[in-house]
């Protein structure tokens, strides 16, 4: 418990509060840099140990039992340092085998906590995918649980896959970014709805789980409203869901359809885009884009319908139940086993 300030110090001098605030920010930044440096050193050490195990097993024909012996000897030599369990040594070996180039380790994967790297090794077989997810995790500050979720839902594989007409209806500068912002399919398994759920039920459930919905939509989407009223020529119309995309700087109209894609859906959505452009959009905003979410779609029918539309529209399917195949399990120890043995993975 800190001692009370002397009476003479209870009134700080002019400028003290600003200086204190600056010092606090500087100290917090130094602590963060220190933690990151410690993490990089730890990952680098684990990579070096894994590389040595690989090299000596290859050169001297040592079998798998040497890892068990090494674990015992290291834990005996360093009883207060955790991380030298047999299971973790196996992951060090796998880590070095996956990333033989030291320069790659100093880049994305070297800046991620060891727990994140365990997820990348256990969940993905391909280095290109591992690196892509590592970079995105760094860019967006994903926790380990978020990284696991995005890998299992195949987030990066679904991005940019929606059918769109953006290339012809948006400025070249923004069409690629808009295309990348949409997925196909969208996974709404968190709603716990039956496959035959109706449009209004899905809409209500999505708004009730807006944080999960925004997570599935992706970075940049901000929720504006549900059943947004638009009056055109004295008639009332209601937009299912309206969003604003902070990176694209435009409104995004989302329409839900419980059945298959039909050409008239594109016409209805185009009408809503025209209305938003005329009544909601400001001169600083980009052209409003539309996303039509359907239970299913015939790609050729969707292509024809979007080709005839002069409004930027994307069409994608959604799934109410998880149907993507689970990743194959590796022969490595499970991450849960590592956690039980280490008890020292960072809280991330």
C-alpha positions as CSV (number, residue, x, y, z in Angstrom):
1,X,0.0,0.0,0.0
2,X,1.5,3.3,-1.0
3,X,2.2,6.0,1.6
4,X,0.0,9.2,1.5
5,X,1.6,12.2,-0.3
6,X,3.1,15.0,1.7
7,X,0.7,18.0,1.9
8,X,3.2,20.0,-0.2
9,X,2.8,17.5,-3.0
10,X,-1.0,17.2,-3.2
11,X,-1.2,20.0,-5.8
12,X,0.9,19.0,-8.8
13,X,2.6,21.8,-10.7
14,X,1.4,23.1,-14.1
15,X,2.0,20.5,-16.8
16,X,2.6,17.7,-14.4
17,X,-0.5,15.7,-15.4
18,X,0.4,15.8,-19.1
19,X,4.0,14.7,-18.3
20,X,2.8,11.8,-16.1
21,X,0.4,10.7,-18.9
22,X,3.3,10.7,-21.3
23,X,5.5,8.7,-18.9
24,X,2.8,6.1,-18.4
25,X,2.4,5.6,-22.1
26,X,6.2,5.4,-22.5
27,X,6.5,2.8,-19.7
28,X,3.6,0.7,-21.1
29,X,5.1,0.8,-24.6
30,X,8.5,-0.3,-23.2
31,X,6.8,-3.2,-21.3
32,X,5.0,-4.3,-24.5
33,X,8.3,-4.2,-26.5
34,X,10.0,-6.1,-23.7
35,X,7.3,-8.8,-23.7
36,X,7.5,-9.1,-27.5
37,X,11.3,-9.3,-27.4
38,X,11.1,-12.1,-24.8
39,X,8.6,-14.0,-26.9
40,X,10.8,-13.7,-30.0
41,X,13.8,-15.0,-28.0
42,X,11.7,-17.9,-26.8
43,X,10.5,-18.9,-30.2
44,X,14.0,-18.5,-31.6
45,X,15.4,-20.8,-28.9
46,X,12.7,-23.4,-29.6
47,X,13.5,-23.3,-33.3
48,X,17.3,-23.7,-32.6
49,X,16.6,-26.7,-30.3
50,X,14.3,-28.2,-32.9
51,X,16.9,-27.7,-35.7
52,X,19.6,-29.3,-33.6
53,X,17.4,-32.4,-32.9
54,X,16.7,-32.7,-36.6
55,X,20.3,-32.3,-37.6
56,X,21.6,-34.8,-35.0
57,X,19.0,-37.4,-35.8
58,X,19.8,-37.2,-39.4
59,X,23.6,-37.2,-39.1
60,X,23.9,-39.7,-36.3
61,X,20.9,-41.9,-36.7
62,X,19.5,-41.1,-33.3
63,X,16.0,-42.5,-32.8
64,X,12.9,-41.0,-31.2
65,X,14.0,-42.0,-27.7
66,X,16.7,-39.4,-27.7
67,X,13.9,-36.8,-27.3
68,X,12.7,-38.4,-24.1
69,X,16.2,-38.5,-22.7
70,X,16.8,-34.9,-23.7
71,X,13.6,-33.8,-22.0
72,X,14.7,-35.6,-18.8
73,X,18.2,-34.1,-18.9
74,X,17.1,-30.5,-19.6
75,X,14.4,-30.6,-16.9
76,X,17.0,-31.9,-14.5
77,X,19.5,-29.2,-15.5
78,X,16.9,-26.4,-15.4
79,X,14.2,-27.5,-12.9
80,X,12.7,-24.0,-12.6
81,X,12.3,-23.6,-16.4
82,X,9.2,-25.1,-18.0
83,X,8.9,-25.9,-21.7
84,X,11.2,-28.9,-22.0
85,X,8.6,-31.7,-21.9
86,X,8.8,-34.5,-24.4
87,X,5.7,-33.2,-26.1
88,X,7.0,-29.7,-26.5
89,X,10.3,-30.9,-27.8
90,X,8.4,-32.8,-30.5
91,X,6.8,-29.6,-31.4
92,X,10.1,-27.8,-31.5
93,X,11.4,-30.5,-33.9
94,X,8.2,-30.1,-36.1
95,X,8.5,-26.3,-35.9
96,X,12.1,-26.4,-37.2
97,X,11.1,-29.0,-39.9
98,X,8.2,-26.8,-41.0
99,X,10.4,-23.6,-41.1
100,X,14.0,-24.6,-42.2
101,X,14.7,-21.0,-43.2
102,X,15.8,-18.9,-40.2
103,X,14.7,-15.7,-42.0
104,X,11.1,-16.9,-42.1
105,X,11.1,-17.6,-38.4
106,X,12.2,-14.0,-37.8
107,X,9.2,-12.8,-39.7
108,X,5.5,-13.6,-39.0
109,X,5.8,-16.8,-37.1
110,X,8.6,-15.5,-34.9
111,X,6.5,-12.7,-33.7
112,X,3.6,-14.9,-32.7
113,X,3.4,-16.5,-29.2
114,X,4.4,-20.1,-29.0
115,X,0.8,-21.1,-28.4
116,X,-0.2,-19.6,-31.7
117,X,2.5,-21.6,-33.5
118,X,1.3,-24.8,-31.9
119,X,-2.1,-24.1,-33.5
120,X,-0.6,-23.4,-36.9
121,X,1.4,-26.7,-36.7
122,X,-1.5,-28.8,-35.4
123,X,-4.3,-27.4,-37.6
124,X,-2.6,-26.8,-41.0
125,X,-0.5,-29.0,-43.2
126,X,0.7,-26.5,-45.7
127,X,3.3,-23.8,-45.0
128,X,1.7,-21.3,-47.4
129,X,-1.5,-21.5,-45.4
130,X,0.4,-21.4,-42.1
131,X,2.2,-18.2,-43.2
132,X,-1.0,-16.6,-44.4
133,X,-2.8,-17.2,-41.2
134,X,0.3,-16.1,-39.2
135,X,0.4,-12.8,-41.0
136,X,-3.3,-12.2,-40.6
137,X,-3.1,-13.0,-36.9
138,X,-0.4,-10.4,-36.5
139,X,-2.2,-7.8,-38.5
140,X,-5.5,-8.2,-36.6
141,X,-4.2,-9.2,-33.2
142,X,-6.0,-12.5,-33.0
143,X,-6.0,-14.4,-29.8
144,X,-5.1,-18.1,-30.0
145,X,-8.8,-19.0,-29.7
146,X,-9.6,-16.6,-32.6
147,X,-6.8,-18.1,-34.7
148,X,-8.1,-21.6,-34.0
149,X,-11.7,-20.6,-34.9
150,X,-10.6,-18.9,-38.2
151,X,-8.5,-21.8,-39.3
152,X,-11.3,-24.3,-38.5
153,X,-13.8,-22.2,-40.4
154,X,-11.4,-21.8,-43.4
155,X,-11.7,-18.1,-43.2
156,X,-8.9,-17.2,-45.6
157,X,-10.0,-19.9,-48.1
158,X,-13.5,-18.4,-48.2
159,X,-12.4,-14.7,-48.5
160,X,-12.9,-13.1,-51.9
161,X,-14.9,-16.1,-53.2
162,X,-18.4,-14.4,-53.6
163,X,-19.7,-14.0,-57.1
164,X,-19.7,-10.3,-57.9
165,X,-19.9,-7.8,-60.7
166,X,-17.5,-5.4,-58.9
167,X,-14.9,-5.3,-61.7
168,X,-17.3,-3.6,-64.0
169,X,-19.4,-1.6,-61.5
170,X,-16.8,-0.2,-59.1
171,X,-13.7,2.0,-59.7
172,X,-10.7,-0.1,-60.4
173,X,-9.0,1.2,-57.3
174,X,-11.7,-0.2,-55.0
175,X,-13.0,-3.3,-56.8
176,X,-10.3,-5.7,-55.6
177,X,-10.6,-4.5,-52.0
178,X,-14.4,-4.9,-52.2
179,X,-14.1,-8.4,-53.7
180,X,-11.7,-9.4,-50.9
181,X,-14.2,-8.2,-48.3
182,X,-16.8,-10.7,-49.3
183,X,-16.8,-14.5,-48.6
184,X,-18.5,-17.6,-49.9
185,X,-19.9,-19.4,-48.1
186,X,-20.8,-17.5,-44.9
187,X,-21.0,-19.7,-41.8
188,X,-23.9,-19.0,-39.4
189,X,-23.7,-22.2,-37.4
190,X,-23.4,-20.1,-34.2
191,X,-27.1,-19.3,-34.6
192,X,-28.2,-22.9,-33.8
193,X,-31.1,-22.7,-36.2
194,X,-32.5,-25.6,-38.2
195,X,-31.6,-25.8,-41.9
196,X,-35.2,-24.8,-42.9
197,X,-35.2,-21.6,-40.9
198,X,-37.1,-18.7,-42.5
199,X,-35.5,-15.4,-43.6
200,X,-37.0,-13.3,-40.7
201,X,-35.8,-15.9,-38.1
202,X,-32.3,-15.8,-39.5
203,X,-32.3,-12.0,-39.6
204,X,-33.5,-11.7,-35.9
205,X,-30.9,-14.3,-34.8
206,X,-28.1,-12.6,-36.6
207,X,-28.9,-9.3,-34.9
208,X,-29.2,-11.0,-31.6
209,X,-25.6,-12.4,-32.1
210,X,-24.3,-9.3,-33.8
211,X,-20.8,-9.7,-32.4
212,X,-20.5,-13.2,-33.9
213,X,-22.1,-12.0,-37.1
214,X,-19.6,-9.1,-37.4
215,X,-16.7,-11.5,-36.7
216,X,-18.0,-13.7,-39.6
217,X,-18.4,-10.8,-41.9
218,X,-14.8,-9.7,-41.3
219,X,-12.8,-6.7,-40.3
220,X,-14.2,-3.3,-41.3
221,X,-18.0,-4.0,-41.1
222,X,-20.0,-1.7,-38.7
223,X,-23.6,-2.5,-38.0
224,X,-26.1,0.3,-38.9
225,X,-29.5,-1.3,-38.5
226,X,-32.1,-4.0,-39.2
227,X,-35.2,-3.4,-41.3
228,X,-34.0,0.1,-42.2
229,X,-36.9,2.1,-43.5
230,X,-36.6,3.7,-47.0
231,X,-39.4,5.8,-48.5
232,X,-39.5,6.0,-52.3
233,X,-42.3,7.9,-54.0
234,X,-44.6,7.6,-51.0
235,X,-44.1,3.8,-50.7
236,X,-42.3,2.2,-47.8
237,X,-39.5,-0.3,-48.2
238,X,-37.3,-2.0,-45.5
239,X,-33.7,-3.1,-46.0
240,X,-33.0,-6.4,-44.2
241,X,-29.6,-5.4,-42.8
242,X,-27.5,-2.2,-43.4
243,X,-23.8,-2.0,-42.6
244,X,-21.0,0.5,-43.2
245,X,-17.6,-0.7,-44.2
246,X,-14.8,1.4,-42.6
247,X,-12.1,0.4,-45.1
248,X,-14.2,0.7,-48.2
249,X,-15.9,3.9,-46.9
250,X,-19.3,2.8,-48.2
251,X,-22.6,1.4,-47.1
252,X,-23.3,-2.3,-47.6
253,X,-26.9,-3.5,-48.0
254,X,-27.3,-7.2,-47.0
255,X,-30.4,-9.1,-48.1
256,X,-31.2,-12.6,-46.8
257,X,-33.0,-15.2,-48.9
258,X,-34.1,-18.5,-47.3
259,X,-34.1,-20.3,-50.7
260,X,-32.1,-20.5,-53.8
261,X,-30.8,-17.4,-55.7
262,X,-33.3,-16.0,-58.3
263,X,-32.6,-13.3,-60.9
264,X,-35.3,-11.1,-59.4
265,X,-33.3,-10.9,-56.1
266,X,-30.6,-8.9,-57.9
267,X,-33.2,-6.5,-59.2
268,X,-34.7,-5.9,-55.8
269,X,-31.2,-5.4,-54.2
270,X,-30.2,-3.0,-57.0
271,X,-33.3,-0.9,-56.2
272,X,-32.3,-0.7,-52.5
273,X,-28.7,0.3,-53.5
274,X,-30.1,3.1,-55.7
275,X,-32.3,4.3,-52.8
276,X,-29.4,4.3,-50.3
277,X,-27.2,6.1,-52.7
278,X,-29.9,8.8,-53.2
279,X,-31.0,9.2,-49.6
280,X,-28.3,8.0,-47.2
281,X,-25.0,8.1,-48.9
282,X,-22.9,11.3,-48.6
283,X,-20.5,12.8,-51.2
284,X,-17.6,11.4,-49.1
285,X,-18.9,7.9,-49.3
286,X,-18.1,5.4,-52.0
287,X,-20.8,3.7,-54.1
288,X,-23.1,1.5,-52.0
289,X,-22.6,-2.2,-52.5
290,X,-25.0,-5.1,-52.0
291,X,-24.5,-8.6,-50.7
292,X,-27.2,-11.2,-51.4
293,X,-27.1,-14.1,-49.0
294,X,-28.9,-17.2,-50.3
295,X,-29.4,-20.7,-49.1
296,X,-28.0,-21.9,-52.4
297,X,-27.2,-20.5,-55.8
298,X,-26.7,-21.7,-59.4
299,X,-23.4,-20.1,-60.4
300,X,-24.5,-19.6,-64.0
301,X,-27.8,-18.1,-63.1
302,X,-26.1,-15.7,-60.6
303,X,-23.5,-14.8,-63.3
304,X,-26.2,-13.8,-65.8
305,X,-28.2,-11.9,-63.3
306,X,-25.2,-9.9,-62.0
307,X,-23.9,-9.3,-65.5
308,X,-27.1,-7.4,-66.3
309,X,-27.1,-5.3,-63.1
310,X,-25.4,-1.9,-63.2
311,X,-25.1,-1.8,-59.4
312,X,-22.2,-3.4,-57.5
313,X,-23.7,-6.7,-56.1
314,X,-22.2,-9.8,-54.7
315,X,-23.9,-13.1,-54.2
316,X,-22.9,-15.8,-51.7
317,X,-24.3,-18.8,-49.9
318,X,-24.7,-19.2,-46.2
319,X,-24.7,-22.3,-44.0
320,X,-26.7,-22.6,-40.8
321,X,-24.9,-25.8,-39.7
322,X,-21.2,-26.6,-39.8
323,X,-20.5,-28.7,-42.9
324,X,-17.0,-27.9,-43.7
325,X,-14.7,-30.9,-43.2
326,X,-12.6,-30.9,-40.1
327,X,-8.8,-30.7,-40.5
328,X,-7.0,-34.0,-40.3
329,X,-5.2,-34.5,-37.0
330,X,-1.4,-34.6,-37.0
331,X,0.7,-37.2,-35.3
332,X,2.0,-34.6,-32.9
333,X,0.8,-34.3,-29.3
334,X,-2.4,-32.3,-28.9
335,X,-2.2,-28.7,-27.9
336,X,-4.2,-29.6,-24.8
337,X,-1.6,-32.2,-23.9
338,X,1.1,-29.5,-24.3
339,X,-0.8,-27.2,-22.0
340,X,-1.2,-29.8,-19.3
341,X,2.5,-30.6,-19.4
342,X,3.8,-27.0,-19.7
343,X,1.4,-25.0,-17.6
344,X,3.3,-22.0,-18.8
345,X,1.7,-21.0,-22.2
346,X,1.1,-17.2,-22.3
347,X,-2.5,-16.0,-21.8
348,X,-3.3,-14.7,-25.3
